[in-house]
Amino acid sequence: MSHQLSEMLDVWWEGRDQTEWVLGTVYRTEGSAYRKAGAMMLIDGHGRQHGLLSGGCLEADIVRNARKAMVTDKVVMLEYDGNDEDDVFFKLGIGCGGKVYIMLQPLSAENDLGLGELRSALKDRQTGYFRQKIGAVEARFDRDPRVLPGQQTAIIKPDDFGDDWLVTPIRPEPHVLIVGGGMDARPVVNMAREMGWQVSLADPRPANARAEHFPNVSAIVRDIASLGAYADQHRVDAVVLMAHSLSIDGDALRALDGLGSSSIRHVSALGPRHRFANVLDHAGLKEHELSFPVSSPAGLDIGGQLPESIALSILSGIHRVLYKETSLHIAKVAE
């Protein structure tokens, strides 16, 4: 399974009445750490973990301590110090050298810590803030459309009573729309799904984008003219134009452009730069007038030639735009 939050919550939701559960959260770090504040994992009563709070080195000890939280129905606070020779973190031979502070909160039928509402919001592709009271079995999720794209940093905020709360911005995993269902689209879909991203596919050609070749996509859209409405309704974050057809790519670009409420933040166009100029001509559009930025050629230049390498390049480029570049923009605006 993916370590994405929505898939972890689906596993919990299916088994929430069958065994005990504990929510583990990194609430603070000092120095180098594999995961940052706001990282979450779920542990069930059978000792199975869903998600990661480290590179895999701390999980066995975290699972062991989760049993204490289940038995006592109380929060368990953990601290791992990579610089302390007497600490379990150090003895495990971890090379990070930092400190990690983790909170284990037991879940119950009466108190799901707001995870049900959080899961529902992710299903609706809505944003918000998950608020956890540090040191207590208390949390809630508040839907809030003001969470910015790329905003990932969790912060500790005191309330009016002096209690500290970890406030984590929550956004649904990226939704990528791939235009073109040829053989080279398969590794793009598979890699994106491996990362826990939502993927939709569009291709009007009956011989392409066949369901048996793409069993893990959310939808296969045949009507290219409807892509704008589809992207708007399903909150598509990024689009890949890889139909190997100027007319299909151009029609898709025209359908997607001009949506004032669209969530599209990036488009990748497969092929050389002059090909994208032809796509624009077919669509009757000017690049500087597009409502979203376009990467042409698509992806990062990693020297790949085979479909799998090209897929890696495309998805790396999308990941950089959706996470790193957007986060840098947010930080710059906040200065």
N, C-alpha and C positions, 0 to 999 in steps of 0.2 A: 504494500500500500504506500501511498504518498505520505509525506510528513506534513502536508498542508493541513491547516486547521480545519477546514470544512470536512475533509475526509476523516480526520480523527473524530470529529463530532458525530459524523454518521455512524461510525463504529460504536461509539458510546451510546448513541440514541437507540440503536438496535438492541444493545445488551444492557440497557440501564436498569432493567427490572430483574435481571438474571444473576447479578453478582454485585459486590461492592465496587466503588470507583473512587479514585482520588485524582484531583487536578494538581499537577506540579507546574510551578511557574518560577522562572528566573526573575527576581524582582530587583536585583542590583548586581553589578559587577565592578571589579577594580582591576585595572591593568588588562592584560590580554585574556580573552575568553572566547570559546568557540561560538556560543550563543549569547545574545545580548538580553537586556531587561525586556520583559514582555514575552519571551519564548515560553511556549506551553507544551505539556505532554499529558497524556491520560494513562493511568495505571489501573488495571482491573483486579478483581479479587483472585484471579488465577495467576497473578504475577506477570501478566503480559503488558508490555508497554506499547504505547501508540504515540509516536513522535519522539523527539530527541531534545534533551537539555544540554548535551555536550556532544563531543565527537563520538560518543559511545563508551567513553571510559568511566563515567560516573553512574550510568544507568542502573547497574546491578545494585549499587549501594542505595540509590534513590528508591528503587523498587522495594528493597528490604525495609527502608524507613516508611514507605507508603503503608505497609502493613500496620505500623503503629498508629497511623492516622485513621485507618479503617477500624481498628479495635477500640481506640479511645474516643473516636468521633471528634477529635480535636486536631487543630492545625499543628503540623510539625515543621520546625524551622531548621534549615540545614545551611552550613557554611563550609565551603571547600577552599583551602588555601594552598596554592601551588608553590608557595615560598616557605611553608612551615614543614620542617622535616618530620614533625610528629603528626602531621595531618594526613588523612587517608588520601587526599588529592595528591599530595607529594609522593606518598608511598606507592601509588599506582603508576608512578613514572610519567606523569603528565608533563608535557613540555611547555604548556601555555604560560605557566608562572604567575597567573593572576588569581584573583579571588572571585568566587561565584557564590551568591546568596540565593537559596531556593526555598520556596514555600510550598508545603504539601497540604492542600485543603480537601477534606473528605466531602463527598457528594452524597446526597440522600434523596429519597422521593419527595420529602418535604422541602428540601433546599438543594436545588440544582445549580446554585451560584450564578444563575442567569444564563447558563449554557444553552438551555432550550430556546430562549429568545435570540441568543447570538447565532445559533444554528439557523433559525428561521430567517434572520436578517441576511445571512450569507446566501441562503436559498433564493431570497428575493433580490440578491445582488445589491444590498444596501450597506452603507457604511455606518460607523458609530464608534463609541468608546466603551471598552470593557474596564470596569473599575473594581479593583480587589482591595479590600481592607487588609493591610499587612499585619500578620500575626493573628488573624481572626478567620472564622468560617463565614465570611460575608463577602458578597460580590454581586454585581449587577451589570447588565448591558443596556446602554442607552443608544438608540438609533439617532444618528446625527449626520445630515448630508454635508456638513462643513469639513469633514475629514478630507484633507488634500491628497491628490494622487501622489504616490510615492512616500507619503508620511508613514513612517514605521517606528519612530523612536518612542518608547514608553518612558514616562516620567513619574516621579513620586511627588504627590501633592498632599499637603496637610488639609484637613477639613476644619471647620469652625471649632471643633472640640479638641484639636491637637492630634488627632489620629491620622496616620499616614496611609494614603491610598496609592496603589499603582494604577496609573491610567494608561491604557494601551490602545492606540488607534487601530481600528479594524477595518480592513477593506477586503472585499471578495478577491479570490485569486483571479489573475488575468484571464480574459476571454479573447481568444484569437480566432479570427475568421480567415480561412484559407480559401482563396478563389482558385479553383483548378484541382481536379481529383485524379491526376495522373500518378504514375508509379513513384515519381520523386516527391509527391506529397505525403506518401505513407510514412517515411521516417520523420518528417516534420510533425505530423500528427502524433506519432508514437512517442517522440521525445517530449513534446509539449504535455502529453498526458502523463508521462513519467514524472514530470515536475508538478503534477497536480493541477495544471491549467485546464480551463474549459476550452474546448475546440469545436468550432462549427465548420462545415465544408459547403462550398457552393460550386456547382458546375451544371450547366444546362444539358450537357451531352450524355445520353443514356449509357454509353459505354464507359463513361468516367464516373468517379465518385460512387462506385457501387458499394452497397451496404456491407457486403461480405468482405470487402477489402478495408473498410473503415468501421469496424464494429464499435469503436470506443469514442466516436464523435457524438456531440449532443444533438446535432441535426444536420441533415443534408438538404440544402436549399437548391431548387432547380430554377426558380424564377429570378434571374439576375436583376430585373427591374425592381424587385421587392427588397433588395439588400439594404437599402437605406432604412426602411421601416424596421427590418429585422435587426439591424445593428443598433438602432435606437431602442427598440423594445427590450432586447437582450443585453444591452450595455456592453457592446463589443469594445475592447480596449485597443486592439491592434489588428491589422489586416495584412495578408500576404497575397500579392497578385502573382500567381504562378500557373496560369492556365495555358501558357504557350500558345495563346491566341490573342492577337491585338484587339480583335473585336470584343471578346469576352472580358479581357482585362479593362478595356476602355469603357465598356458598358457598366462594369462593376464600379469603376472609379467615378463615373458620372452619377450612378445611383447613390453612392456613398457620400458624395460631396454636397455641401450646402445644408447639412442638418444642424441647425443652431443648437439643438439640445443633445446632439450626439456625444457619446463618451469616447469616440475614437481619438486616440492620442498619437497614433503612428501608423504609417503604411509602408510596407516593404515591397519593392517592385523587382521581380527576378529579371535578370538579363542586363545587358550593357546600357549605358546612359542614353545612347541614341534610340534604343528601343522604347524607353519610357517616353521620349519625345514623340514617338509615333503613337503611343497609347494616349497621350494627351491630345494629340491632333484628332484621333478617332473620337475621343470623348468631347471635343470642342471646349477644352479647358486650358487655362493658363496655370502653370505651377505656382506662381506667387499668389494666385487667388484661391488656392485650395484651402479648405478649412482645417487641414491637418498636415503635419510635416511628412515628407516622403523620403525614404532611403532608396536611392537608385545609383548603383546596383545594391541589391538587398544584402543586409548582414554585414558582419565584420570580415575583413580580409585576413583569412587564416590559411590561404593557399590551398583550399580544398577543391576537389574535382568530382568526387563521387557523391551520390545523393545524400549519404549519411553525413559527410563533411559539410555539404552545402546546407543541410538542415541545421547542423550545429551552428554554422555561421549565421543563418537567418535568425534563429532563436536567441543566440547571444546578442545580436544587435537589438532585438526587441526587448530583451531583458535589461540591457544597458539603458535604453530609453525609458522604460517603464519604472525602473528602480533608481539607478544611479543618477542619470541626468536629471530626472524629475526631482529627486531628493536634493541635488546640488542647487537646482533652481529655487526650491522651497527655502533652503538655508540662506541663499542670497537675498531673497525677498524679505526674510525675517531680520536681516542685519539692520 
